[in-house]
Amino acid sequence: MVRVPLTEAERERGERLGSALRAARGERSMVQVAAEAGISVETLRKIETGRIPTPAFFTVVAVADAVGLPLDALRDATSVSNAPPLSA
């Protein structure tokens, strides 16, 4: 199966997702959050850095639950209206 390349908007949304999850993680370690979410530390690292811009829904839910971030808040944090302006 050939995967269609992501658009710039999709990549930016992935970065916002990662940033929101990282901020919600706070001082907790990646190891602790990944274990609670049932994912590998490397997967969490890739999501937080935007290297996996479109993680599976249930992975996002598991991480959001692990860090106590409601899905509504996560949706708001990743929406285009909350995106920082693009650099010129």
Secondary structure, 3 states (H helix, E strand, C coil): CCCCCCCHHHHHHHHHHHHHHHHHHCCCCHHHHHHHHCCCHHHHHHHHCCCCCCCCHHHHHHHHHHHCCCHHHHHHHHCHHHCCCCCC
